């Protein structure tokens, strides 16, 4: 990958706000104190938990959408 290419660029810029909202929801569900702006005090494990659960939730949402089931953002155990 070229050095001048931003790797975390949103493929769908309109989704940025929804992803940020999801990030804070997931962090809250996991009991991780995530604040606006810089979060350099997070451990790599905490950041990984947040990202991992976001991916899990997105996969579940797409699978539900593909199967015709409604997407429930407040589903317990997510």
RAQUI-V749951 format. One record per backbone hydrogen bond with DSSP energy under -0.5 kcal/mol. NH is the residue of the N-H (numbers start at 0). CO is the residue of the C=O. If there is no record, write none. Layout:
nh,co
NH,CO
NH,CO
This chain:
nh,co
4,1
6,4
8,5
14,11
15,12
18,14
19,15
20,16
21,17
22,18
23,19
24,20
25,21
26,22
27,23
28,24
29,25
30,26
30,27
31,26
33,31
34,32
41,38
46,42
47,43
48,44
49,45
50,46
51,47
52,48
53,49
54,50
55,51
56,52
57,53
58,54
59,55
60,56
61,57
62,58
63,59
64,60
65,61
66,62
67,63
67,64
68,63
71,69
72,70
74,71
77,74
